């Protein structure tokens, strides 16, 4: 078994544990700093909206398939940016299918638009018949933003209803929503800091990371419910059981996030550094930042916040007092809680099952072992109080019970 596998097994059984719940104020502080940085970036720099939201001009040029390459798109981007027009200084140039290249700029005047058209035709060698121009109004972008907000609101309502119906616990819904808001705010803050354009692909990526973050949070919460379903019979408090659930799902969360982030990171690298600006880059950045934030929030935010909100409940407080009393009794008598094994199951001196991961302990002596000891293999048999005399019944025939098939026969 590898070292990472042994670590995962130790975390699952409780031999090793990271105190996520007990150090919740540390994680709250780290998240507060990140969120404050995101809010300051949004307030000072703002978001760089694409032409789909602000309006602009789109030029579509049809070329032979051998010319519709990334090299042609890069050459065309540099030519349009070199016109000296402010609104065309950062054009978005992408390939569309096998026969077209799209050039998108901010709104241009008639003279500026004619200049851009001449540069496109000169660079690609196309004719006026091969080029079409479309003006994108800001109203279309406003409609996209409005529909995105409606979709986000519907998604959040369905999330609340799903978690409440599945777990029957409104506090889990609140903790999951706080984690979702945490992820979205961090993702938007990264867009503000990096200056990446916000396009419809960005909105798609944000909605996707909400689902990923919710999935990871639900998995952890399901393990929390499993560990805390019988508070009266628990040998640990709610916070300790919730922390055990996080440790038990930690390796799974790490593996899932790594498997998801590697291909998304590759797409982000190709889109940002190899292919240049485009919807591929916008989608990949939202996915990469959101997935990383989703794993962080499900481990460091959602579960500690849930345990924090549950700490005031009467049943949880009683379970915590019982766990504290057991710890004190164990400290007074270190051997009081040593488990034994009966029927292959570890039990304590009180007759209750031992905590997960405890498999060692003294094994009760079997009856045959005690008889062996009495015959001189382990201890000395006690001496008789008086001489053993012959019994009058020693020569008497002892009654015997016949089987049912032979009863009544002689």
N, C-alpha and C positions, 0 to 999 in steps of 0.2 A: 504494500500500500504506500502510495506516495505521500510526501510531507503535506501537501495541500489536502489530500483525501483524509489523512489522519486529523488534520486541523478541523475539517468539516465534521468528522465524526465526534471529535471532542466538543465542538460547539453544540452539536445536536444533543449529545448526552448530558451536557452540563458540566463536564470536567473542566472546560475552559469557557470563559464568558467575558464579553465586552459589555461594560455597564452603559448601555445606551439610554435607558430610562433614568437611572440615577444621576446622570450628568446632563439632564435635559436643559438646564439653564445655560450650559456651555454651548449646546447646539442652537438654542434659541438666539444666543448672542451672535454666533457666526452667521446664522441666517438673517438676522436683523441687519448686520453690516452689509451683506450682499444685497439685500432688498433696498437699503438706503442708497447704495451706490447706483442701483438700477433706477430708482426714482429720480435721483439727481441728474443722471444722464438723460432721462426722458425730459426733465424740466429744462435743462440747459441746451442740449444738442437736438433733442427731438428725433423723430423718425424720418428716414429718407424714403418717402413714398414714391412708388413707381408711377409711370405715366398712366397706368390703369386707374389710379386713384386721383391723380392731379390733372390728367388730360395731357395731350401731346400729339405728335405726328408720327405716323407709321408708314414706312416705305417698303413695299414688297416688290422685289426684282426677281424675274424668272430667268434662269440660266441653264445651260446644259449640265447634265448630272456630274460630269467630270470637274466642273467649276464650283459646284456646291460642296465646298470643303471648309474645314475650320481655318485653313490658311487664308482662303479668300475672305472669310468673315473677319479675321484679324486685320488683314490689309485694309478692308473697307472701314473698319472701326477707326483705325489710325487716320485714314484719309478724311473721314467726316469730322473727327475731333480736331484735325488740323486746319479746318476752315476759319477758325477764329471766332466763330459764333458762340456766344456764351451758353445758350440753351442747347447747343449741339456739342458741347465740350465732353460730355460723358454719354455717348450713344450706347444703346443696347443693340448688339448685332448678333443674331442667332440664325442657324439654318432651320428651314422648315421643309421637312420631307427631303426628296432627292432633287428638286428642281427649283427651290426658292430660298432666298435669303431675306430676312426681316431686319429692318433698321428702324429703331424707335428713338425719338428725341423728345425733348420738352417742347411746348408750344412755340411755333415759329411764325414770323410774318411772311407775307407773300414773297418778298425779295429773298429772305433767308431760306425759305423753302426751295426756291428755284436754284439757289447756290448749292444746297445739299443734293438736289436732284442731279445737277451737272456733275458734281463730284462722284456720285454713285455711278452714273453712266460712263464717265471717263475711266473709273477704276475697274469696272467689270466688263466694259466693252459692250454693254447692252444698248438697246434703242429705247425710245420713248414708249413704244408699244409693249415693251417687256416690263415696264415699271408702272405700278399702281400706288396711289397715295391715299391715305385715310386719316382723317382728323378724329382723334379720340377726345371726347368731352369729359369734363370732370364729373358730370352727372352720372355717367356710367360707373365711375369709381365709387361715388357715394352710394349707389345702389348695391354694389358689391360689398362695401363696408357694412351697410345696413343688413343685408342678408347674412353676412358673417356673424354679426352680433346676435341676430335672431337664432341662428344655428347654435351659437355658443350658449345662449340662454336655455334653449330646449335641451341641449346636452346636459347642462348642470342640473336642471330639474329632473331629468331621467336618472342622473347619477344619485341624487338624493333619494328618490323613490326606490331605486334598485338596492342601494345599501341598506335602507331602512327595512325593506321587505326581506332581504336575505339574512341580515344579522339581527333584526328586531332591536336595534340599538341606535337611537338618533345621535348619540355622541360620536359614534363611528362615522356617521355621515358628515358631521361638522369637521372632524379631524381630516377626513378625506378631502373635503372642499378646501380647507386651509392649505393642504399639501398641493392641490391643483392650482390654487391661486398663487402659491409660492413659485411653482414651476413656470407658469405663464409670465409672471412678472420678471423673473430672472431672464427668460428667453427674450422678452421684449427689450429689457435693459441691454442685453448683449447686442441686439440689433442697433440700438441707439449708440452704443459705444463704438461699434465697428463701422457704422455708416452704410451697412448693406441695405439695399433697396427692399422695401416692403411691397410685395406683389401678391396676387392671388395665390401663388405657390406658397408664400409664407403663411397665409391664412390656413391653407391645407395642412402645412406642417404643424402649425400650432394645434389644430384640432386633432391631429394624429397623436401628438405627444400627450394630450389629455387622456386619450385611451390607454396609452402605454403606462403612464403614471398611475392611473386608476387600477389597471390590472395588477401592478406590483403591490400597491397598497392593499387590495382585496386579498391577495395571497397571504400577506403578513397578518392581516386582521383575521383571516380564517384560522390561522395557527394560534392566534391569541384567544379566539373563542374556544378552540379545542383544549387549550391549556387551562382555561378558567371556567369551564362549564360547570364544575362542582366546587364552589368556593368553600362549602362547609367541610368537605373532605380533603381540601388542599393542605399540603404541608408547607406552603409558601404563600406570601401575600400576592395581591393582584399585580403590583408593579414588578415583582420578581418573576412571576409567571409570564407577564407580557414581555419582559426583557429576554426571557428564555426563548420565547417565540421568535423574536427578532434574530437572535443568535442561530436558531435552528433553520431559518430561511435566508441567512446572510450569504452563505456560499451559493445558494441557488440564485439570489439576486445579482451577485457579482458575475456569475457565469452567464446569466441571461443578458446583462448589460454589456459585457465584453463582446458576446456574439452579435449583439445588435449594433454596437458602436463601431466595430471594425469596418463593416461594409459601408455604413453611413459616413464614416470618416474618409474612406476612400472616395466616395462620391463627392464629398465636400472638397477634397483636394483637387480632384479632376475638374470640378465645376469652377472653383475659384482661381486655380493657378494654370490649368491646362486649357480649358475651354473659354475662360473669361467670364464676364457677367452673363447671367441668364437665370431662367427659372430653376434649373437644376441646382445651382448654387444656393438660391434662396430657400428651396425646400430642404436641402441637406443641412444647412446651418440650423434651421429651426428644429429638425429632427435630432441633430447631434446634441445641441445644448439642452433641449427639452428632455431627452432620454437620460442624460447624465443627471440633470436636476431631479427627474422623477425617481431615480434610484436613491438619491440622497434624501429626498423628502420622505419617502416611504419608510426609511430606516431611522433617520435622525429627527424627523418632525412629526409624522403622523402617529406613530405608536407612542412616543413619549408624551405627546399632547393628549392622546386618548387616556393614558394612565393618569395624567395630571387631572383631567376632568373627572375621572372615575374615583379619585382619591377621597372625595367628600361623601360618597355613598355609605350608608350604614353597614351593608353587608361586606363591602370592601374593607372598611375599617375594622370590623370584627375579624375578618380573615387575617388582616395585618397583625392584630393583637395576638391571635393564636399562633401565628408564625413567630412573632417576637418571643412569646412564652416558650415555644419549643426551642428556640435558639438559646435562651437563657438556661433551660434545663439541660440542654446538651453541653453547654459550657461548664455547668456544675458537675455533670457526670459524663465525661467524654464517651463512655461505653454504652450509655443508655440508648443511643440511637443507632448502634451497630446492627445492621440487618442480618437475619439468618435466612436460610433457604428451606422452604417447605414446599414439596411438590414441584420443585423447579422454579418457584417464584420467590423473589426476595421480599421478606416481610420484616417489620421492626418488632421490638418487644411489645408494642401495643397491639400488634396483630394487623396493622394497616400496611398496604403495599409501600415499598420503599420508593424514593424518588427515582425518576428516569436516570439510567446510567449506573445505578448502584447494583452491582452483581456479586460482590464479595461479602463474606460474613461467616460466622461459625455455623457449621452444619449440624442439625440435631442428631443425636446418637440413635441408631436404629435399635429395635428390640433385640435382634440377633446379636448385635455388638455387645449389648449389656449382658446377655446370657453367656457370651464368650468370656467377658470379664469375670463373671461369677464363677467360672470353671477354672480360674487360675491364670488367665491370660492378661489380666489388667489389674485386678485387685484381689484381696483375700476374702474368701467367703466367710460370713459370720459363723461362729461356733454355736452348736445346739445347746439350749439351756439345760437339758436333761438327756440321759441315754435313751436311744430309740428302742422301744420294746416291740415285740411281735404282735401284730394286730390279729384279732379273732376273725376278721373278714378276709384274711389272706388266702384261706383255702376255699372260700365260698365261690360258687360260680356266679359270675357277674352277668346281669341281664344284658341282652343285646337286642337291637331293633332290626327286624328283617325289612327287606325292601318290599314295596307294595305288591310286586308281582309274586312274591312267595308267602305273603300273608294268608293264613287259613289252610296252608298245605303242610302235610307231615312227611 
